[in-house]
Amino acid sequence: MAAAQLDSAELHRWLRARRSTRRFLAQPVPADVLARVLETAAYAPNAHNRQPWRFVILESEDSRRQLAEELGREFAAALEAEGLSAEQIAAQLARSAARLQEAPAAVLLCLDASVLDTYADPARTQGELQMAMQSVALAGGQLLLAAHAEGLGGVWVCAPLFAQQAARQALGLPQSWQAQGVLLLGYPAGEPAPRPRQPIDEIVRRV
């Protein structure tokens, strides 16, 4: 049932039914479906209405391969510093690259720093950047819910956040675009089991 047809109780159940999906059917995501998902994501709340999100659709095998290779170099160095063996590092890199290559649709979510205000006060400038990151995260969350509305599954992969220059270089992005994550989308191959959630009374404080 489409989300717009649900009453409030059903809508809450529908929202809580979204899962992070990592395994997809070998079925392409239609271009019009992806376009609707991205347009809905762009209606997310955001600070000062700067709309700092940018979406990079990874359509070609080459773009995904280049991104995987550049991110892999950064990831390998981090894993080596953690003391993992060469075999363990190779296995993790192969798994990450395969996920990126096999997802029917992949969107790199970026923050465009060029639309932000800067100030003489460094703390205030940093605050602007943090608000922009929050705005981009809201767009990413809304994107995953929009995908859920289309019957798609999705998962947010944070790796590009730790290798922003590598992601920018791999895809030839503007210098002001800061990668925040890559969203893998597709029709789910099965329904992931729900993860337990903390009881609401343990995470809410009334003051």
C-alpha positions in Angstrom: 0.0 0.0 0.0 1.4 3.5 -0.9 2.4 5.6 2.1 -0.1 8.3 1.2 -3.0 5.9 1.6 -2.1 4.9 5.2 -3.8 6.2 8.3 -1.4 7.4 11.1 -1.1 4.0 12.8 -0.4 2.3 9.5 2.0 5.0 8.5 4.0 4.5 11.8 4.1 0.8 11.1 5.3 1.4 7.6 8.0 3.8 8.7 9.3 1.3 11.3 9.3 -1.4 8.6 12.2 0.1 6.7 15.3 -2.0 6.8 18.9 -1.6 5.7 19.2 -3.9 2.7 22.5 -5.2 1.4 21.4 -7.9 -0.9 19.4 -7.1 -4.0 17.7 -8.8 -6.9 19.4 -8.5 -10.3 16.7 -6.1 -11.4 17.4 -2.5 -12.5 15.9 0.4 -10.8 13.8 2.3 -13.4 15.1 5.8 -14.2 11.7 7.4 -13.3 11.6 5.6 -9.9 15.1 6.9 -9.1 14.2 10.4 -10.2 11.2 10.4 -7.9 13.3 9.2 -5.0 15.9 11.9 -5.5 13.3 14.6 -5.9 11.6 13.6 -2.7 15.0 13.6 -0.9 15.5 17.2 -2.0 12.4 18.2 0.0 14.2 17.4 3.3 14.5 20.1 6.0 17.7 22.1 5.9 19.4 25.0 7.6 18.8 28.4 6.0 17.2 26.6 3.0 20.7 26.3 1.5 19.9 22.8 0.2 23.6 21.8 0.4 23.0 18.2 -0.8 24.4 17.0 -4.1 23.6 13.6 -5.6 26.0 11.7 -7.9 24.4 8.8 -9.6 26.9 6.1 -10.3 25.6 4.8 -13.6 28.6 3.2 -15.2 30.7 0.2 -14.1 33.8 2.4 -14.7 32.7 5.1 -12.2 31.9 2.4 -9.6 35.2 0.7 -10.2 37.2 3.9 -9.9 35.4 4.9 -6.7 35.9 1.4 -5.2 39.6 1.5 -6.1 40.2 5.0 -4.6 38.3 4.2 -1.4 40.0 0.9 -1.2 43.4 2.5 -1.0 42.4 4.6 1.9 40.6 1.7 3.6 43.6 -0.6 3.2 45.9 1.9 4.9 43.4 2.2 7.8 43.0 -1.6 8.2 46.8 -2.1 8.0 47.2 0.5 10.8 44.7 -1.5 12.9 46.9 -4.6 12.5 44.9 -6.7 10.1 46.7 -9.2 8.0 47.0 -8.8 4.2 44.5 -11.6 3.7 42.0 -10.0 6.0 42.4 -6.6 4.3 42.0 -8.2 0.8 38.8 -9.9 1.9 37.3 -6.7 3.3 38.2 -4.7 0.2 36.8 -7.3 -2.1 33.5 -7.4 -0.1 33.2 -3.7 -0.2 33.9 -3.4 -3.9 31.5 -6.2 -4.7 28.7 -4.5 -2.8 29.3 -1.3 -4.8 29.5 -3.0 -8.1 26.5 -5.3 -7.6 23.9 -2.8 -6.3 21.4 -2.0 -9.0 21.6 1.7 -8.2 24.2 3.7 -6.2 24.1 7.4 -5.3 27.0 9.2 -3.8 25.6 11.8 -1.3 27.7 15.0 -1.1 27.8 18.3 0.7 28.5 21.4 -1.4 30.5 23.7 0.8 30.3 26.5 -1.7 26.7 27.4 -0.7 27.6 28.0 3.0 28.4 31.2 4.8 31.8 31.8 6.2 32.7 34.1 9.1 35.7 35.7 10.7 34.8 33.6 13.8 36.1 30.1 13.0 33.7 28.5 15.5 30.7 30.1 13.7 32.0 28.9 10.3 32.4 25.4 11.8 28.8 25.6 13.0 27.6 26.4 9.5 29.4 23.2 8.3 27.9 21.1 11.0 24.4 22.4 10.2 25.0 21.6 6.5 26.1 18.0 7.4 22.9 17.6 9.4 20.9 18.9 6.4 22.6 16.4 4.1 22.0 13.6 6.5 18.3 14.5 6.6 18.2 14.3 2.8 19.9 10.9 3.0 17.4 9.6 5.5 14.5 11.0 3.4 16.0 9.4 0.3 16.0 6.0 2.1 12.3 6.5 3.1 11.4 7.5 -0.5 13.1 4.4 -1.8 11.1 2.4 0.8 7.9 4.0 -0.6 8.9 2.6 -4.1 9.4 -0.9 -2.8 13.1 -0.5 -2.9 15.6 -1.5 -0.2 18.7 0.6 0.6 21.7 1.0 2.8 23.9 3.9 3.7 27.6 3.2 3.5 29.8 5.7 5.3 33.2 4.8 3.7 33.4 8.0 1.4 33.2 10.2 4.5 36.6 9.0 5.5 38.1 9.4 2.0 36.6 12.6 0.6 39.5 13.6 -1.5 39.8 10.1 -2.9 36.1 10.1 -3.8 36.3 13.6 -5.4 39.3 12.5 -7.4 37.8 9.2 -8.6 34.7 10.9 -10.0 36.1 14.3 -11.1 33.8 16.2 -8.7 34.1 19.9 -7.9 36.5 20.8 -5.1 33.7 22.1 -2.9 31.8 18.7 -3.0 32.4 16.7 0.2 31.4 13.1 0.1 29.3 12.0 3.0 28.2 8.5 2.1 27.1 6.3 -0.7 23.5 4.9 -0.8 23.1 1.5 -2.4 19.5 0.9 -3.7 17.6 -2.0 -5.3 14.7 -4.4 -5.0 15.5 -6.5 -1.9 16.5 -10.2 -2.2 14.5 -11.2 0.9 13.5 -9.1 3.9 16.2 -8.4 6.5 15.4 -9.4 10.0 14.5 -6.4 12.2 17.2 -5.2 14.5 16.3 -4.8 18.2 15.7 -1.2 19.3 16.3 0.3 22.7 13.2 0.8 24.8 11.9 4.3 24.4 12.0 4.9 28.2 15.7 4.3 28.2 16.5 6.9 25.5 14.1 9.7 26.5 14.6 12.1 29.3 12.0 14.6 30.4 13.3 17.7 32.1 
